[in-house]
Amino acid sequence: MRSKLIAVAIATGLGVTSFTVAAAPAQNRASSPTSNAEVELLKAQLATLQAKVEELEQRTDAQSDINVSTG
């Protein structure tokens, strides 16, 4: 349950960020172009976050199994 909440929070944050970037005036984007290195860095950060969410989901599932078996 918590992992889904974390996943939703991360997705919401990424969505808000993408809307903010899309809504930025064209002159701001032109003055600070995104380099391939920045894009690759963001992709790596996203992959790291996805791995952490998956790990948390597995932990939560394991804890739920333990709780069910002891209950």
PDB file of N, CA, C and O in Angstrom, chain B, residues numbered from 101:
ATOM      1  N   MET B 101       0.828  -1.182   0.000  1.00  0.00           N
ATOM      2  CA  MET B 101       0.000   0.000   0.000  1.00  0.00           C
ATOM      3  C   MET B 101       0.877   1.252   0.000  1.00  0.00           C
ATOM      4  O   MET B 101       0.644   2.177  -0.779  1.00  0.00           O
ATOM      5  N   ARG B 102       1.884   1.282   0.872  1.00  0.00           N
ATOM      6  CA  ARG B 102       2.762   2.445   0.918  1.00  0.00           C
ATOM      7  C   ARG B 102       3.526   2.607  -0.382  1.00  0.00           C
ATOM      8  O   ARG B 102       3.715   3.725  -0.862  1.00  0.00           O
ATOM      9  N   SER B 103       3.970   1.483  -0.961  1.00  0.00           N
ATOM     10  CA  SER B 103       4.755   1.573  -2.186  1.00  0.00           C
ATOM     11  C   SER B 103       3.924   2.154  -3.318  1.00  0.00           C
ATOM     12  O   SER B 103       4.445   2.899  -4.149  1.00  0.00           O
ATOM     13  N   LYS B 104       2.642   1.824  -3.360  1.00  0.00           N
ATOM     14  CA  LYS B 104       1.794   2.401  -4.394  1.00  0.00           C
ATOM     15  C   LYS B 104       1.632   3.895  -4.163  1.00  0.00           C
ATOM     16  O   LYS B 104       1.586   4.671  -5.118  1.00  0.00           O
ATOM     17  N   LEU B 105       1.546   4.296  -2.920  1.00  0.00           N
ATOM     18  CA  LEU B 105       1.442   5.709  -2.587  1.00  0.00           C
ATOM     19  C   LEU B 105       2.722   6.428  -3.000  1.00  0.00           C
ATOM     20  O   LEU B 105       2.668   7.536  -3.535  1.00  0.00           O
ATOM     21  N   ILE B 106       3.861   5.808  -2.756  1.00  0.00           N
ATOM     22  CA  ILE B 106       5.143   6.399  -3.151  1.00  0.00           C
ATOM     23  C   ILE B 106       5.221   6.492  -4.672  1.00  0.00           C
ATOM     24  O   ILE B 106       5.665   7.504  -5.215  1.00  0.00           O
ATOM     25  N   ALA B 107       4.791   5.443  -5.353  1.00  0.00           N
ATOM     26  CA  ALA B 107       4.824   5.443  -6.816  1.00  0.00           C
ATOM     27  C   ALA B 107       3.935   6.542  -7.374  1.00  0.00           C
ATOM     28  O   ALA B 107       4.313   7.231  -8.322  1.00  0.00           O
ATOM     29  N   VAL B 108       2.756   6.707  -6.787  1.00  0.00           N
ATOM     30  CA  VAL B 108       1.848   7.764  -7.235  1.00  0.00           C
ATOM     31  C   VAL B 108       2.458   9.138  -6.970  1.00  0.00           C
ATOM     32  O   VAL B 108       2.352  10.036  -7.804  1.00  0.00           O
ATOM     33  N   ALA B 109       3.089   9.302  -5.824  1.00  0.00           N
ATOM     34  CA  ALA B 109       3.714  10.586  -5.498  1.00  0.00           C
ATOM     35  C   ALA B 109       4.844  10.906  -6.475  1.00  0.00           C
ATOM     36  O   ALA B 109       4.976  12.046  -6.919  1.00  0.00           O
ATOM     37  N   ILE B 110       5.651   9.915  -6.809  1.00  0.00           N
ATOM     38  CA  ILE B 110       6.748  10.123  -7.758  1.00  0.00           C
ATOM     39  C   ILE B 110       6.193  10.463  -9.133  1.00  0.00           C
ATOM     40  O   ILE B 110       6.662  11.394  -9.788  1.00  0.00           O
ATOM     41  N   ALA B 111       5.192   9.704  -9.568  1.00  0.00           N
ATOM     42  CA  ALA B 111       4.598   9.961 -10.878  1.00  0.00           C
ATOM     43  C   ALA B 111       3.973  11.348 -10.932  1.00  0.00           C
ATOM     44  O   ALA B 111       4.082  12.044 -11.941  1.00  0.00           O
ATOM     45  N   THR B 112       3.320  11.747  -9.848  1.00  0.00           N
ATOM     46  CA  THR B 112       2.718  13.076  -9.800  1.00  0.00           C
ATOM     47  C   THR B 112       3.794  14.152  -9.880  1.00  0.00           C
ATOM     48  O   THR B 112       3.653  15.131 -10.613  1.00  0.00           O
ATOM     49  N   GLY B 113       4.855  13.962  -9.129  1.00  0.00           N
ATOM     50  CA  GLY B 113       5.959  14.930  -9.170  1.00  0.00           C
ATOM     51  C   GLY B 113       6.570  15.048 -10.543  1.00  0.00           C
ATOM     52  O   GLY B 113       6.856  16.151 -11.010  1.00  0.00           O
ATOM     53  N   LEU B 114       6.773  13.901 -11.204  1.00  0.00           N
ATOM     54  CA  LEU B 114       7.325  13.935 -12.554  1.00  0.00           C
ATOM     55  C   LEU B 114       6.353  14.591 -13.524  1.00  0.00           C
ATOM     56  O   LEU B 114       6.766  15.322 -14.424  1.00  0.00           O
ATOM     57  N   GLY B 115       5.060  14.328 -13.341  1.00  0.00           N
ATOM     58  CA  GLY B 115       4.056  14.935 -14.209  1.00  0.00           C
ATOM     59  C   GLY B 115       4.009  16.434 -14.052  1.00  0.00           C
ATOM     60  O   GLY B 115       3.944  17.162 -15.043  1.00  0.00           O
ATOM     61  N   VAL B 116       4.041  16.904 -12.824  1.00  0.00           N
ATOM     62  CA  VAL B 116       4.026  18.350 -12.566  1.00  0.00           C
ATOM     63  C   VAL B 116       5.268  18.999 -13.153  1.00  0.00           C
ATOM     64  O   VAL B 116       5.196  20.082 -13.733  1.00  0.00           O
ATOM     65  N   THR B 117       6.395  18.340 -13.004  1.00  0.00           N
ATOM     66  CA  THR B 117       7.639  18.878 -13.553  1.00  0.00           C
ATOM     67  C   THR B 117       7.559  18.981 -15.066  1.00  0.00           C
ATOM     68  O   THR B 117       7.975  19.986 -15.643  1.00  0.00           O
ATOM     69  N   SER B 118       7.023  17.942 -15.720  1.00  0.00           N
ATOM     70  CA  SER B 118       6.944  17.977 -17.176  1.00  0.00           C
ATOM     71  C   SER B 118       5.978  19.056 -17.647  1.00  0.00           C
ATOM     72  O   SER B 118       6.226  19.697 -18.669  1.00  0.00           O
ATOM     73  N   PHE B 119       4.875  19.270 -16.920  1.00  0.00           N
ATOM     74  CA  PHE B 119       3.949  20.337 -17.289  1.00  0.00           C
ATOM     75  C   PHE B 119       4.595  21.703 -17.108  1.00  0.00           C
ATOM     76  O   PHE B 119       4.375  22.612 -17.909  1.00  0.00           O
ATOM     77  N   THR B 120       5.382  21.843 -16.071  1.00  0.00           N
ATOM     78  CA  THR B 120       6.067  23.112 -15.819  1.00  0.00           C
ATOM     79  C   THR B 120       7.053  23.417 -16.940  1.00  0.00           C
ATOM     80  O   THR B 120       7.144  24.554 -17.402  1.00  0.00           O
ATOM     81  N   VAL B 121       7.782  22.408 -17.369  1.00  0.00           N
ATOM     82  CA  VAL B 121       8.745  22.592 -18.449  1.00  0.00           C
ATOM     83  C   VAL B 121       8.013  22.895 -19.749  1.00  0.00           C
ATOM     84  O   VAL B 121       8.441  23.757 -20.516  1.00  0.00           O
ATOM     85  N   ALA B 122       6.916  22.195 -20.001  1.00  0.00           N
ATOM     86  CA  ALA B 122       6.163  22.415 -21.234  1.00  0.00           C
ATOM     87  C   ALA B 122       5.538  23.799 -21.260  1.00  0.00           C
ATOM     88  O   ALA B 122       5.387  24.389 -22.330  1.00  0.00           O
ATOM     89  N   ALA B 123       5.173  24.324 -20.098  1.00  0.00           N
ATOM     90  CA  ALA B 123       4.526  25.625 -20.033  1.00  0.00           C
ATOM     91  C   ALA B 123       5.518  26.788 -20.003  1.00  0.00           C
ATOM     92  O   ALA B 123       5.117  27.948 -20.088  1.00  0.00           O
ATOM     93  N   ALA B 124       6.798  26.485 -19.882  1.00  0.00           N
ATOM     94  CA  ALA B 124       7.809  27.540 -19.828  1.00  0.00           C
ATOM     95  C   ALA B 124       7.828  28.306 -21.153  1.00  0.00           C
ATOM     96  O   ALA B 124       7.662  27.705 -22.215  1.00  0.00           O
ATOM     97  N   PRO B 125       8.025  29.606 -21.102  1.00  0.00           N
ATOM     98  CA  PRO B 125       8.089  30.394 -22.329  1.00  0.00           C
ATOM     99  C   PRO B 125       9.196  29.887 -23.253  1.00  0.00           C
ATOM    100  O   PRO B 125      10.230  29.401 -22.795  1.00  0.00           O
ATOM    101  N   ALA B 126       8.965  30.004 -24.532  1.00  0.00           N
ATOM    102  CA  ALA B 126       9.929  29.496 -25.521  1.00  0.00           C
ATOM    103  C   ALA B 126      11.286  30.157 -25.367  1.00  0.00           C
ATOM    104  O   ALA B 126      12.311  29.512 -25.591  1.00  0.00           O
ATOM    105  N   GLN B 127      11.317  31.436 -24.987  1.00  0.00           N
ATOM    106  CA  GLN B 127      12.603  32.110 -24.851  1.00  0.00           C
ATOM    107  C   GLN B 127      13.428  31.523 -23.723  1.00  0.00           C
ATOM    108  O   GLN B 127      14.654  31.478 -23.827  1.00  0.00           O
ATOM    109  N   ASN B 128      12.789  31.067 -22.636  1.00  0.00           N
ATOM    110  CA  ASN B 128      13.541  30.447 -21.546  1.00  0.00           C
ATOM    111  C   ASN B 128      14.148  29.139 -22.006  1.00  0.00           C
ATOM    112  O   ASN B 128      15.295  28.829 -21.683  1.00  0.00           O
ATOM    113  N   ARG B 129      13.380  28.373 -22.760  1.00  0.00           N
ATOM    114  CA  ARG B 129      13.902  27.097 -23.245  1.00  0.00           C
ATOM    115  C   ARG B 129      15.023  27.316 -24.247  1.00  0.00           C
ATOM    116  O   ARG B 129      15.974  26.536 -24.297  1.00  0.00           O
ATOM    117  N   ALA B 130      14.916  28.364 -25.038  1.00  0.00           N
ATOM    118  CA  ALA B 130      15.950  28.633 -26.036  1.00  0.00           C
ATOM    119  C   ALA B 130      17.242  29.093 -25.368  1.00  0.00           C
ATOM    120  O   ALA B 130      18.333  28.808 -25.862  1.00  0.00           O
ATOM    121  N   SER B 131      17.123  29.795 -24.258  1.00  0.00           N
ATOM    122  CA  SER B 131      18.317  30.293 -23.598  1.00  0.00           C
ATOM    123  C   SER B 131      19.042  29.220 -22.799  1.00  0.00           C
ATOM    124  O   SER B 131      20.226  29.370 -22.496  1.00  0.00           O
ATOM    125  N   SER B 132      18.346  28.139 -22.454  1.00  0.00           N
ATOM    126  CA  SER B 132      18.997  27.057 -21.714  1.00  0.00           C
ATOM    127  C   SER B 132      18.620  25.713 -22.329  1.00  0.00           C
ATOM    128  O   SER B 132      17.795  24.987 -21.774  1.00  0.00           O
ATOM    129  N   PRO B 133      19.213  25.382 -23.460  1.00  0.00           N
ATOM    130  CA  PRO B 133      18.865  24.124 -24.120  1.00  0.00           C
ATOM    131  C   PRO B 133      19.308  22.924 -23.283  1.00  0.00           C
ATOM    132  O   PRO B 133      20.348  22.944 -22.624  1.00  0.00           O
ATOM    133  N   THR B 134      18.498  21.908 -23.333  1.00  0.00           N
ATOM    134  CA  THR B 134      18.810  20.692 -22.587  1.00  0.00           C
ATOM    135  C   THR B 134      19.803  19.866 -23.398  1.00  0.00           C
ATOM    136  O   THR B 134      19.551  19.530 -24.555  1.00  0.00           O
ATOM    137  N   SER B 135      20.915  19.552 -22.785  1.00  0.00           N
ATOM    138  CA  SER B 135      21.928  18.771 -23.483  1.00  0.00           C
ATOM    139  C   SER B 135      21.636  17.287 -23.352  1.00  0.00           C
ATOM    140  O   SER B 135      20.865  16.861 -22.492  1.00  0.00           O
ATOM    141  N   ASN B 136      22.257  16.519 -24.211  1.00  0.00           N
ATOM    142  CA  ASN B 136      22.091  15.064 -24.154  1.00  0.00           C
ATOM    143  C   ASN B 136      22.565  14.514 -22.817  1.00  0.00           C
ATOM    144  O   ASN B 136      22.006  13.545 -22.304  1.00  0.00           O
ATOM    145  N   ALA B 137      23.592  15.133 -22.259  1.00  0.00           N
ATOM    146  CA  ALA B 137      24.107  14.673 -20.971  1.00  0.00           C
ATOM    147  C   ALA B 137      23.057  14.854 -19.880  1.00  0.00           C
ATOM    148  O   ALA B 137      22.892  13.986 -19.023  1.00  0.00           O
ATOM    149  N   GLU B 138      22.348  15.982 -19.911  1.00  0.00           N
ATOM    150  CA  GLU B 138      21.300  16.227 -18.919  1.00  0.00           C
ATOM    151  C   GLU B 138      20.163  15.232 -19.072  1.00  0.00           C
ATOM    152  O   GLU B 138      19.632  14.726 -18.084  1.00  0.00           O
ATOM    153  N   VAL B 139      19.791  14.956 -20.314  1.00  0.00           N
ATOM    154  CA  VAL B 139      18.719  13.994 -20.566  1.00  0.00           C
ATOM    155  C   VAL B 139      19.126  12.613 -20.063  1.00  0.00           C
ATOM    156  O   VAL B 139      18.333  11.919 -19.427  1.00  0.00           O
ATOM    157  N   GLU B 140      20.348  12.224 -20.347  1.00  0.00           N
ATOM    158  CA  GLU B 140      20.828  10.920 -19.888  1.00  0.00           C
ATOM    159  C   GLU B 140      20.874  10.850 -18.364  1.00  0.00           C
ATOM    160  O   GLU B 140      20.560   9.814 -17.776  1.00  0.00           O
ATOM    161  N   LEU B 141      21.264  11.951 -17.725  1.00  0.00           N
ATOM    162  CA  LEU B 141      21.299  12.004 -16.266  1.00  0.00           C
ATOM    163  C   LEU B 141      19.887  11.833 -15.701  1.00  0.00           C
ATOM    164  O   LEU B 141      19.681  11.092 -14.740  1.00  0.00           O
ATOM    165  N   LEU B 142      18.928  12.520 -16.302  1.00  0.00           N
ATOM    166  CA  LEU B 142      17.545  12.405 -15.841  1.00  0.00           C
ATOM    167  C   LEU B 142      17.002  10.992 -16.049  1.00  0.00           C
ATOM    168  O   LEU B 142      16.260  10.476 -15.213  1.00  0.00           O
ATOM    169  N   LYS B 143      17.371  10.376 -17.159  1.00  0.00           N
ATOM    170  CA  LYS B 143      16.947   8.993 -17.404  1.00  0.00           C
ATOM    171  C   LYS B 143      17.538   8.054 -16.349  1.00  0.00           C
ATOM    172  O   LYS B 143      16.861   7.140 -15.877  1.00  0.00           O
ATOM    173  N   ALA B 144      18.780   8.280 -15.989  1.00  0.00           N
ATOM    174  CA  ALA B 144      19.421   7.448 -14.971  1.00  0.00           C
ATOM    175  C   ALA B 144      18.745   7.645 -13.615  1.00  0.00           C
ATOM    176  O   ALA B 144      18.539   6.685 -12.872  1.00  0.00           O
ATOM    177  N   GLN B 145      18.403   8.891 -13.300  1.00  0.00           N
ATOM    178  CA  GLN B 145      17.721   9.162 -12.034  1.00  0.00           C
ATOM    179  C   GLN B 145      16.347   8.507 -12.014  1.00  0.00           C
ATOM    180  O   GLN B 145      15.931   7.968 -10.989  1.00  0.00           O
ATOM    181  N   LEU B 146      15.644   8.552 -13.136  1.00  0.00           N
ATOM    182  CA  LEU B 146      14.332   7.923 -13.229  1.00  0.00           C
ATOM    183  C   LEU B 146      14.450   6.413 -13.045  1.00  0.00           C
ATOM    184  O   LEU B 146      13.642   5.810 -12.338  1.00  0.00           O
ATOM    185  N   ALA B 147      15.440   5.807 -13.667  1.00  0.00           N
ATOM    186  CA  ALA B 147      15.647   4.373 -13.523  1.00  0.00           C
ATOM    187  C   ALA B 147      15.944   4.011 -12.069  1.00  0.00           C
ATOM    188  O   ALA B 147      15.473   2.990 -11.569  1.00  0.00           O
ATOM    189  N   THR B 148      16.726   4.850 -11.397  1.00  0.00           N
ATOM    190  CA  THR B 148      17.029   4.616  -9.986  1.00  0.00           C
ATOM    191  C   THR B 148      15.768   4.688  -9.136  1.00  0.00           C
ATOM    192  O   THR B 148      15.549   3.845  -8.266  1.00  0.00           O
ATOM    193  N   LEU B 149      14.943   5.694  -9.390  1.00  0.00           N
ATOM    194  CA  LEU B 149      13.684   5.826  -8.646  1.00  0.00           C
ATOM    195  C   LEU B 149      12.752   4.646  -8.904  1.00  0.00           C
ATOM    196  O   LEU B 149      12.104   4.154  -7.981  1.00  0.00           O
ATOM    197  N   GLN B 150      12.682   4.192 -10.146  1.00  0.00           N
ATOM    198  CA  GLN B 150      11.836   3.050 -10.465  1.00  0.00           C
ATOM    199  C   GLN B 150      12.326   1.797  -9.749  1.00  0.00           C
ATOM    200  O   GLN B 150      11.522   0.997  -9.270  1.00  0.00           O
ATOM    201  N   ALA B 151      13.638   1.628  -9.675  1.00  0.00           N
ATOM    202  CA  ALA B 151      14.195   0.477  -8.967  1.00  0.00           C
ATOM    203  C   ALA B 151      13.867   0.543  -7.478  1.00  0.00           C
ATOM    204  O   ALA B 151      13.553  -0.475  -6.862  1.00  0.00           O
ATOM    205  N   LYS B 152      13.940   1.737  -6.905  1.00  0.00           N
ATOM    206  CA  LYS B 152      13.622   1.896  -5.484  1.00  0.00           C
ATOM    207  C   LYS B 152      12.152   1.609  -5.217  1.00  0.00           C
ATOM    208  O   LYS B 152      11.812   0.975  -4.218  1.00  0.00           O
ATOM    209  N   VAL B 153      11.276   2.075  -6.108  1.00  0.00           N
ATOM    210  CA  VAL B 153       9.849   1.807  -5.950  1.00  0.00           C
ATOM    211  C   VAL B 153       9.585   0.306  -6.022  1.00  0.00           C
ATOM    212  O   VAL B 153       8.813  -0.236  -5.230  1.00  0.00           O
ATOM    213  N   GLU B 154      10.223  -0.353  -6.966  1.00  0.00           N
ATOM    214  CA  GLU B 154      10.050  -1.805  -7.099  1.00  0.00           C
ATOM    215  C   GLU B 154      10.540  -2.531  -5.849  1.00  0.00           C
ATOM    216  O   GLU B 154       9.899  -3.470  -5.378  1.00  0.00           O
ATOM    217  N   GLU B 155      11.676  -2.092  -5.315  1.00  0.00           N
ATOM    218  CA  GLU B 155      12.203  -2.693  -4.090  1.00  0.00           C
ATOM    219  C   GLU B 155      11.228  -2.501  -2.927  1.00  0.00           C
ATOM    220  O   GLU B 155      10.990  -3.423  -2.147  1.00  0.00           O
ATOM    221  N   LEU B 156      10.672  -1.306  -2.821  1.00  0.00           N
ATOM    222  CA  LEU B 156       9.710  -1.035  -1.755  1.00  0.00           C
ATOM    223  C   LEU B 156       8.447  -1.874  -1.921  1.00  0.00           C
ATOM    224  O   LEU B 156       7.876  -2.336  -0.933  1.00  0.00           O
ATOM    225  N   GLU B 157       8.013  -2.072  -3.149  1.00  0.00           N
ATOM    226  CA  GLU B 157       6.842  -2.916  -3.390  1.00  0.00           C
ATOM    227  C   GLU B 157       7.126  -4.348  -2.947  1.00  0.00           C
ATOM    228  O   GLU B 157       6.275  -4.991  -2.331  1.00  0.00           O
ATOM    229  N   GLN B 158       8.311  -4.843  -3.256  1.00  0.00           N
ATOM    230  CA  GLN B 158       8.668  -6.201  -2.854  1.00  0.00           C
ATOM    231  C   GLN B 158       8.736  -6.323  -1.341  1.00  0.00           C
ATOM    232  O   GLN B 158       8.276  -7.312  -0.770  1.00  0.00           O
ATOM    233  N   ARG B 159       9.308  -5.322  -0.697  1.00  0.00           N
ATOM    234  CA  ARG B 159       9.371  -5.337   0.773  1.00  0.00           C
ATOM    235  C   ARG B 159       7.981  -5.336   1.382  1.00  0.00           C
ATOM    236  O   ARG B 159       7.698  -6.082   2.319  1.00  0.00           O
ATOM    237  N   THR B 160       7.116  -4.488   0.835  1.00  0.00           N
ATOM    238  CA  THR B 160       5.753  -4.389   1.350  1.00  0.00           C
ATOM    239  C   THR B 160       5.016  -5.704   1.164  1.00  0.00           C
ATOM    240  O   THR B 160       4.313  -6.161   2.065  1.00  0.00           O
ATOM    241  N   ASP B 161       5.176  -6.311  -0.005  1.00  0.00           N
ATOM    242  CA  ASP B 161       4.531  -7.605  -0.250  1.00  0.00           C
ATOM    243  C   ASP B 161       5.048  -8.667   0.715  1.00  0.00           C
ATOM    244  O   ASP B 161       4.272  -9.466   1.240  1.00  0.00           O
ATOM    245  N   ALA B 162       6.359  -8.674   0.948  1.00  0.00           N
ATOM    246  CA  ALA B 162       6.937  -9.651   1.874  1.00  0.00           C
ATOM    247  C   ALA B 162       6.417  -9.416   3.289  1.00  0.00           C
ATOM    248  O   ALA B 162       6.089 -10.365   4.002  1.00  0.00           O
ATOM    249  N   GLN B 163       6.345  -8.154   3.689  1.00  0.00           N
ATOM    250  CA  GLN B 163       5.846  -7.850   5.034  1.00  0.00           C
ATOM    251  C   GLN B 163       4.376  -8.228   5.154  1.00  0.00           C
ATOM    252  O   GLN B 163       3.946  -8.719   6.197  1.00  0.00           O
ATOM    253  N   SER B 164       3.606  -8.005   4.102  1.00  0.00           N
ATOM    254  CA  SER B 164       2.190  -8.387   4.120  1.00  0.00           C
ATOM    255  C   SER B 164       2.049  -9.897   4.269  1.00  0.00           C
ATOM    256  O   SER B 164       1.183 -10.367   5.007  1.00  0.00           O
ATOM    257  N   ASP B 165       2.887 -10.657   3.581  1.00  0.00           N
ATOM    258  CA  ASP B 165       2.860 -12.110   3.698  1.00  0.00           C
ATOM    259  C   ASP B 165       3.179 -12.538   5.124  1.00  0.00           C
ATOM    260  O   ASP B 165       2.546 -13.446   5.663  1.00  0.00           O
ATOM    261  N   ILE B 166       4.160 -11.884   5.730  1.00  0.00           N
ATOM    262  CA  ILE B 166       4.528 -12.212   7.121  1.00  0.00           C
ATOM    263  C   ILE B 166       3.372 -11.877   8.048  1.00  0.00           C
ATOM    264  O   ILE B 166       3.042 -12.661   8.939  1.00  0.00           O
ATOM    265  N   ASN B 167       2.756 -10.721   7.847  1.00  0.00           N
ATOM    266  CA  ASN B 167       1.642 -10.318   8.694  1.00  0.00           C
ATOM    267  C   ASN B 167       0.465 -11.291   8.565  1.00  0.00           C
ATOM    268  O   ASN B 167      -0.184 -11.615   9.560  1.00  0.00           O
ATOM    269  N   VAL B 168       0.194 -11.750   7.356  1.00  0.00           N
ATOM    270  CA  VAL B 168      -0.909 -12.688   7.148  1.00  0.00           C
ATOM    271  C   VAL B 168      -0.600 -14.027   7.808  1.00  0.00           C
ATOM    272  O   VAL B 168      -1.479 -14.636   8.419  1.00  0.00           O
ATOM    273  N   SER B 169       0.636 -14.486   7.690  1.00  0.00           N
ATOM    274  CA  SER B 169       0.983 -15.785   8.254  1.00  0.00           C
ATOM    275  C   SER B 169       1.009 -15.773   9.783  1.00  0.00           C
ATOM    276  O   SER B 169       0.702 -16.783  10.416  1.00  0.00           O
ATOM    277  N   THR B 170       1.375 -14.631  10.380  1.00  0.00           N
ATOM    278  CA  THR B 170       1.399 -14.571  11.846  1.00  0.00           C
ATOM    279  C   THR B 170       0.024 -14.246  12.412  1.00  0.00           C
ATOM    280  O   THR B 170      -0.239 -14.489  13.590  1.00  0.00           O
ATOM    281  N   GLY B 171      -0.844 -13.703  11.585  1.00  0.00           N
ATOM    282  CA  GLY B 171      -2.182 -13.336  12.050  1.00  0.00           C
ATOM    283  C   GLY B 171      -3.085 -14.493  12.023  1.00  0.00           C
ATOM    284  O   GLY B 171      -4.256 -14.370  12.383  1.00  0.00           O
TER     285      GLY B 171
END
